Amino acid sequence: MSFEDPKSKDDIYEISEIPDEDDALREAMLPKKPEAKKPEAKEPEAKEPEAKEPAKDHKKPEKPEHDEVKSFKNKLKKREAEIKDLKKENEDLLDKYMRAVAEMENLRKRLEREKQDFYQFALNEFLREILNVQDNFERALMNKDQTDGKTFQEGIELIAKQFTDLIRKRGVEPIDAFQKKFDPNLHQAVLTEESDQVEEPLVGEELQKGYTLNGRLLRPSLVKVIIPKKD
């Protein structure tokens, strides 16, 4: 197909030879091809809301399960070893306790026997010495008819001195009470007598001698006490 320009035939040209700047015009003149339909965009299907995961703590990741089991077994073995040691220690302490109880019981029985022996035989030596004094008394009495009174008296005085020395050696001391100030810790008043010659109670007479044993009162002196006369 050709077009003629009324001005000049030389300017006739084929449609195919239309200059590039008239491409838009040519495309307009040509029948349009039906445009290919674009596939319609499918709307996204509604999805069910996914369950939100709980917020994770910012902690170190946990050890695998087998590590925890291994750690638990190690702790268990350690506890079993501790229990075994404690049981052994408990058995040792119980054995020591039972031994101590047995020793204390044996000691108690031994002390009881020794105490009984002491009560029975502690005076052996003292009594043996007393028997020597008793022997002297018997000899003096056997020979009293063969001696005069003065010799017999001297013999008795020697025996009395022997006995006094014996008890002094054992810690026994006589209490000096005559003409001393009355002391209720050492003297026991049996009789009293008023007198204007004393200003405080005074031992006027010793009726029975008293004794101390190693500084402790063994027997009080029985005395007669002179007290100040009442006005």
KOLROTOR-763907 format. One line per 3 residues: their letters; for each residue z, y, x of N, C-alpha, C. Coordinates in pm, whole numbers, padded with zeros to 5 digits. Layout:
% KOLROTOR-763907
a) Z:Y:X:Z:Y:X:Z:Y:X; ...
This chain:
% KOLROTOR-763907
msf) 00000:-00118:00083:00000:00000:00000:00000:00122:00085; -00089:00228:00053:-00104:00347:00135:-00081:00468:00051; -00034:00574:00114:-00015:00705:00051:-00103:00804:00120
edp) -00160:00892:00042:-00246:00997:00099:-00183:01130:00079; -00181:01205:00187:-00131:01341:00182:-00247:01430:00147; -00240:01518:00047:-00354:01604:00010:-00397:01693:00122
ksk) -00313:01715:00218:-00350:01805:00325:-00440:01737:00426; -00424:01616:00464:-00500:01554:00573:-00498:01405:00558; -00612:01344:00580:-00622:01201:00577:-00569:01138:00703
ddi) -00571:01222:00808:-00523:01166:00935:-00374:01133:00930; -00316:01196:00838:-00169:01175:00832:-00132:01055:00747; -00234:00973:00704:-00201:00854:00627:-00139:00749:00719
yei) -00033:00683:00677:00034:00581:00761:00094:00476:00672; 00110:00366:00729:00169:00253:00658:00319:00275:00638; 00368:00211:00534:00512:00223:00506:00591:00170:00623
sei) 00525:00073:00685:00599:00014:00797:00609:00105:00914; 00520:00212:00914:00519:00302:01027:00594:00429:00998; 00678:00430:00894:00759:00549:00864:00855:00571:00981
pde) 00861:00697:01023:00948:00724:01138:01092:00681:01112; 01162:00663:01217:01302:00614:01209:01387:00708:01130; 01357:00840:01137:01448:00931:01067:01434:00919:00918
dda) 01324:00852:00874:01309:00836:00730:01352:00697:00687; 01425:00629:00770:01472:00493:00733:01553:00498:00606; 01631:00602:00591:01714:00611:00474:01629:00625:00349
lre) 01520:00703:00362:01431:00722:00247:01361:00593:00214; 01315:00522:00319:01247:00396:00296:01338:00295:00229; 01457:00289:00276:01549:00194:00216:01573:00228:00072
aml) 01569:00358:00041:01589:00399:-00097:01475:00358:-00185; 01350:00357:-00125:01232:00326:-00203:01217:00176:-00224; 01265:00097:-00131:01253:-00047:-00142:01350:-00099:-00246
pkk) 01311:-00208:-00315:01404:-00264:-00413:01527:-00323:-00344; 01633:-00296:-00402:01761:-00339:-00342:01784:-00485:-00372; 01830:-00558:-00270:01868:-00697:-00285:02007:-00705:-00344
pea) 02020:-00800:-00432:02156:-00812:-00489:02260:-00845:-00380; 02364:-00768:-00385:02468:-00788:-00283:02544:-00918:-00309; 02567:-00983:-00203:02645:-01108:-00214:02786:-01074:-00256
kkp) 02831:-01150:-00354:02968:-01126:-00402:03070:-01177:-00301; 03156:-01084:-00273:03266:-01120:-00182:03367:-01207:-00257; 03414:-01308:-00190:03517:-01389:-00258:03638:-01307:-00292
eak) 03673:-01320:-00418:03790:-01243:-00461:03916:-01292:-00387; 03992:-01194:-00344:04118:-01226:-00273:04219:-01280:-00372; 04261:-01395:-00346:04360:-01458:-00433:04498:-01398:-00407
epe) 04558:-01371:-00516:04694:-01319:-00503:04786:-01430:-00450; 04871:-01392:-00362:04963:-01494:-00307:05054:-01550:-00415; 05064:-01681:-00413:05150:-01746:-00511:05297:-01712:-00484
ake) 05363:-01696:-00593:05506:-01663:-00581:05582:-01782:-00523; 05646:-01754:-00417:05725:-01859:-00352:05870:-01850:-00394; 05927:-01965:-00402:06070:-01968:-00434:06150:-01907:-00319
pea) 06246:-01827:-00354:06326:-01764:-00245:06396:-01869:-00161; 06372:-01854:-00034:06436:-01950:00058:06584:-01919:00074; 06659:-02027:00086:06805:-02009:00103:06831:-01946:00238
kep) 06907:-01839:00231:06938:-01770:00356:07036:-01852:00439; 07005:-01857:00563:07097:-01927:00654:07221:-01841:00680; 07337:-01905:00687:07458:-01825:00714:07447:-01756:00849
akd) 07507:-01640:00849:07501:-01563:00973:07566:-01641:01086; 07498:-01650:01192:07546:-01726:01307:07639:-01641:01390; 07752:-01704:01425:07845:-01633:01513:07785:-01626:01652
hkk) 07815:-01515:01712:07766:-01499:01850:07858:-01574:01945; 07854:-01705:01933:07935:-01791:02019:07844:-01875:02106; 07908:-01927:02207:07833:-02015:02296:07792:-02140:02219
pek) 07677:-02189:02245:07633:-02310:02174:07729:-02426:02202; 07762:-02500:02094:07853:-02612:02108:07794:-02721:02196; 07888:-02789:02263:07843:-02896:02350:07790:-03012:02264
peh) 07706:-03085:02318:07657:-03201:02243:07773:-03294:02206; 07750:-03371:02103:07856:-03457:02049:07907:-03557:02152; 07819:-03609:02235:07864:-03709:02331:07956:-03649:02436
dev) 07938:-03521:02468:08029:-03454:02562:08168:-03439:02500; 08172:-03407:02371:08301:-03393:02304:08374:-03527:02300; 08301:-03631:02272:08362:-03765:02268:08417:-03803:02405
ksf) 08337:-03772:02508:08380:-03802:02645:08505:-03725:02679; 08507:-03594:02641:08624:-03512:02668:08746:-03564:02594; 08725:-03605:02467:08836:-03659:02387:08890:-03788:02449
knk) 08801:-03874:02497:08845:-03998:02559:08925:-03971:02685; 08880:-03872:02763:08954:-03837:02885:09094:-03787:02852; 09101:-03701:02749:09231:-03650:02708:09320:-03764:02657
lkk) 09259:-03856:02583:09335:-03969:02531:09390:-04055:02644; 09307:-04080:02746:09353:-04158:02860:09467:-04087:02932; 09453:-03955:02943:09557:-03878:03010:09688:-03886:02933
rea) 09680:-03874:02800:09800:-03884:02718:09861:-04024:02726; 09778:-04126:02727:09829:-04263:02738:09901:-04283:02871; 09844:-04224:02979:09910:-04234:03109:10044:-04162:03108
eik) 10047:-04044:03044:10173:-03969:03035:10276:-04047:02955; 10233:-04106:02844:10325:-04185:02761:10379:-04304:02840; 10292:-04368:02918:10335:-04482:02999:10440:-04439:03101
dlk) 10414:-04323:03166:10510:-04273:03265:10643:-04238:03199; 10635:-04174:03081:10758:-04137:03011:10836:-04260:02968; 10766:-04364:02922:10834:-04487:02884:10906:-04548:03004
ken) 10838:-04549:03118:10900:-04604:03240:11022:-04521:03280; 11006:-04388:03272:11118:-04301:03307:11234:-04322:03210; 11203:-04339:03082:11307:-04363:02982:11379:-04496:03009
edl) 11303:-04599:03045:11364:-04727:03077:11454:-04716:03199; 11408:-04639:03300:11490:-04622:03420:11620:-04549:03386; 11609:-04443:03304:11729:-04368:03266:11824:-04453:03183
ldk) 11767:-04533:03093:11852:-04622:03012:11923:-04723:03101; 11850:-04776:03200:11911:-04873:03291:12024:-04807:03372; 11998:-04684:03418:12103:-04613:03493:12223:-04584:03404
ymr) 12195:-04546:03279:12305:-04518:03186:12389:-04642:03161; 12323:-04753:03137:12397:-04877:03112:12477:-04918:03234; 12419:-04901:03353:12494:-04932:03475:12616:-04840:03489
ava) 12596:-04709:03459:12707:-04615:03469:12817:-04649:03370; 12777:-04687:03247:12877:-04726:03147:12955:-04849:03194; 12883:-04947:03250:12951:-05068:03299:13045:-05034:03414
eme) 13000:-04946:03505:13085:-04907:03617:13210:-04833:03568; 13191:-04743:03469:13306:-04671:03416:13404:-04766:03348; 13353:-04864:03277:13441:-04960:03212:13518:-05043:03316
nlr) 13446:-05084:03421:13514:-05159:03528:13618:-05073:03598; 13584:-04945:03619:13678:-04854:03682:13801:-04833:03595; 13779:-04818:03464:13892:-04800:03372:13986:-04921:03376
krl) 13927:-05040:03374:14009:-05160:03378:14084:-05171:03510; 14016:-05136:03619:14081:-05144:03749:14197:-05045:03759; 14174:-04921:03708:14281:-04821:03711:14398:-04864:03624
ere) 14367:-04927:03511:14474:-04975:03424:14558:-05081:03496; 14489:-05172:03566:14564:-05275:03641:14646:-05212:03753; 14585:-05114:03823:14657:-05049:03932:14778:-04971:03880
kqd) 14760:-04909:03762:14873:-04835:03704:14987:-04929:03669; 14951:-05043:03609:15054:-05140:03576:15122:-05194:03702; 15040:-05221:03804:15098:-05267:03931:15189:-05160:03992
fyq) 15146:-05034:03979:15227:-04925:04035:15361:-04916:03964; 15355:-04924:03829:15481:-04917:03755:15573:-05034:03790; 15513:-05148:03816:15594:-05267:03842:15645:-05274:03986
fal) 15560:-05226:04080:15594:-05250:04220:15605:-05123:04305; 15592:-05004:04242:15597:-04881:04322:15733:-04860:04386; 15838:-04913:04323:15974:-04894:04375:16018:-05005:04468
nef) 15923:-05087:04511:15961:-05200:04597:16036:-05155:04721; 15976:-05062:04794:16037:-05019:04919:16169:-04949:04895; 16172:-04862:04793:16295:-04789:04762:16406:-04885:04721
lre) 16370:-04980:04636:16472:-05076:04592:16519:-05163:04707; 16429:-05191:04801:16469:-05270:04917:16576:-05194:04998; 16558:-05063:05010:16656:-04982:05082:16787:-04971:05003
iln) 16773:-04967:04868:16893:-04962:04784:16975:-05091:04800; 16901:-05201:04816:16971:-05329:04833:17053:-05332:04962; 17005:-05259:05065:17084:-05250:05188:17216:-05178:05162
vqd) 17210:-05072:05079:17334:-05000:05044:17425:-05092:04964; 17363:-05169:04870:17442:-05263:04790:17510:-05369:04878; 17439:-05416:04978:17498:-05515:05070:17620:-05456:05142
nfe) 17612:-05330:05183:17725:-05266:05252:17845:-05251:05159; 17817:-05219:05033:17926:-05209:04936:17995:-05345:04919; 17918:-05449:04907:17976:-05582:04888:18060:-05623:05009
ral) 18011:-05594:05131:18088:-05629:05251:18220:-05551:05257; 18209:-05423:05216:18331:-05341:05218:18434:-05395:05121; 18390:-05435:05005:18484:-05489:04906:18541:-05624:04949
mnk) 18458:-05705:05018:18505:-05836:05063:18613:-05822:05171; 18607:-05714:05250:18698:-05698:05364:18807:-05593:05336; 18821:-05550:05211:18920:-05445:05185:19064:-05490:05211
dqt) 19089:-05619:05191:19224:-05667:05214:19255:-05684:05363; 19154:-05691:05446:19172:-05713:05589:19179:-05582:05667; 19163:-05469:05596:19168:-05338:05662:19267:-05250:05590
dgk) 19310:-05147:05662:19400:-05053:05597:19321:-04958:05507; 19391:-04881:05434:19327:-04792:05338:19236:-04689:05403; 19280:-04640:05522:19201:-04537:05588:19067:-04593:05633
tfq) 19068:-04712:05690:18943:-04773:05737:18850:-04804:05621; 18912:-04848:05512:18829:-04878:05394:18763:-04751:05340; 18839:-04643:05336:18785:-04517:05287:18672:-04469:05377
egi) 18692:-04479:05507:18586:-04437:05600:18459:-04519:05580; 18479:-04650:05554:18361:-04734:05529:18287:-04693:05403; 18364:-04661:05297:18301:-04617:05172:18227:-04485:05193
eli) 18289:-04396:05270:18223:-04266:05296:18092:-04286:05372; 18090:-04379:05464:17965:-04406:05538:17856:-04462:05446; 17898:-04549:05355:17801:-04605:05260:17746:-04495:05169
akq) 17835:-04405:05122:17791:-04293:05037:17693:-04204:05111; 17719:-04177:05239:17626:-04095:05318:17493:-04166:05334; 17498:-04298:05355:17375:-04375:05367:17291:-04362:05238
ftd) 17358:-04368:05124:17286:-04357:04998:17229:-04216:04979; 17309:-04114:05016:17261:-03975:05002:17139:-03951:05089; 17144:-04001:05212:17028:-03985:05302:16904:-04055:05244
lir) 16928:-04169:05180:16817:-04246:05122:16746:-04166:05011; 16825:-04110:04920:16762:-04038:04809:16703:-03904:04855; 16762:-03842:04956:16704:-03720:05011:16565:-03748:05071
krg) 16555:-03864:05136:16426:-03901:05194:16319:-03917:05086; 16360:-03947:04965:16267:-03965:04852:16246:-03835:04774; 16300:-03725:04824:16279:-03596:04757:16385:-03558:04658
vep) 16492:-03635:04652:16599:-03605:04558:16703:-03517:04628; 16737:-03402:04566:16834:-03309:04623:16941:-03279:04519; 17068:-03276:04560:17176:-03240:04467:17173:-03091:04437
ida) 17215:-03055:04316:17220:-02914:04275:17358:-02859:04310; 17358:-02748:04383:17484:-02682:04419:17522:-02589:04304; 17620:-02629:04224:17652:-02556:04101:17786:-02483:04106
fqk) 17882:-02530:04181:18017:-02474:04177:18017:-02328:04224; 18086:-02244:04140:18100:-02102:04166:17964:-02029:04172; 17866:-02085:04106:17734:-02021:04098:17716:-01960:03959
kfd) 17627:-01863:03951:17595:-01804:03821:17535:-01911:03729; 17583:-01913:03606:17536:-02015:03514:17385:-02000:03490; 17313:-02111:03511:17167:-02114:03491:17135:-02225:03392
pnl) 17095:-02190:03271:17067:-02296:03171:16953:-02388:03210; 16869:-02347:03307:16761:-02433:03354:16810:-02545:03444; 16931:-02526:03502:16985:-02626:03594:17120:-02681:03548
hqa) 17191:-02604:03465:17326:-02642:03427:17334:-02668:03277; 17419:-02762:03242:17446:-02792:03102:17595:-02768:03078; 17623:-02667:02995:17764:-02630:02969:17827:-02732:02876
vlt) 17935:-02790:02925:18010:-02887:02845:18138:-02822:02790; 18199:-02738:02875:18319:-02665:02837:18302:-02519:02870; 18373:-02433:02795:18373:-02290:02825:18517:-02241:02829
ees) 18540:-02137:02906:18673:-02078:02918:18657:-01928:02940; 18733:-01849:02864:18726:-01704:02876:18816:-01658:02991; 18770:-01554:03057:18848:-01500:03169:18809:-01353:03186
dqv) 18913:-01271:03219:18886:-01129:03244:18852:-01102:03390; 18840:-01210:03469:18809:-01195:03610:18659:-01209:03640; 18582:-01239:03539:18436:-01252:03559:18364:-01152:03469
eep) 18250:-01106:03514:18169:-01012:03436:18047:-01081:03373; 18017:-01201:03421:17905:-01278:03365:17941:-01426:03373; 17873:-01509:03294:17909:-01652:03295:17897:-01712:03434
lvg) 17997:-01791:03470:18005:-01849:03604:18050:-01994:03591; 17992:-02080:03678:18030:-02221:03677:18168:-02233:03743; 18265:-02272:03662:18400:-02283:03716:18432:-02422:03768
eel) 18362:-02523:03715:18391:-02660:03757:18267:-02746:03733; 18241:-02835:03827:18128:-02927:03814:18182:-03062:03771; 18146:-03103:03650:18195:-03229:03597:18106:-03347:03636
qkg) 17979:-03319:03654:17886:-03424:03700:17773:-03356:03776; 17746:-03409:03895:17645:-03348:03982:17505:-03365:03923; 17425:-03262:03939:17286:-03267:03896:17193:-03281:04016
ytl) 17069:-03319:03989:16972:-03343:04098:16832:-03290:04059; 16756:-03259:04163:16614:-03223:04146:16531:-03322:04226; 16409:-03342:04180:16315:-03431:04249:16192:-03349:04288
ngr) 16182:-03326:04419:16070:-03246:04472:16060:-03111:04401; 16176:-03048:04380:16181:-02915:04321:16182:-02913:04169; 16166:-03027:04105:16169:-03034:03958:16301:-03096:03914
llr) 16354:-03041:03803:16483:-03088:03756:16475:-03237:03721; 16563:-03314:03783:16573:-03456:03754:16688:-03482:03656; 16801:-03414:03680:16916:-03425:03591:16999:-03299:03604
psl) 17033:-03235:03490:17113:-03111:03500:17258:-03142:03538; 17321:-03042:03592:17464:-03056:03626:17546:-03030:03500; 17645:-03117:03476:17740:-03096:03366:17854:-03010:03418
vkv) 17875:-02894:03356:17968:-02796:03414:18059:-02737:03307; 18167:-02679:03361:18256:-02596:03280:18224:-02452:03313; 18200:-02370:03211:18154:-02232:03233:18266:-02135:03202
iip) 18286:-02040:03295:18383:-01931:03275:18304:-01812:03222; 18342:-01761:03105:18272:-01649:03044:18364:-01528:03038; 18308:-01404:03032:18391:-01285:03024:18476:-01286:02896
kkd) 18600:-01238:02906:18690:-01235:02793:18646:-01126:02696; 18648:-01157:02567:18611:-01060:02466:18727:-00965:02442; 18694:-00836:02423:18796:-00735:02397:18846:-00747:02252
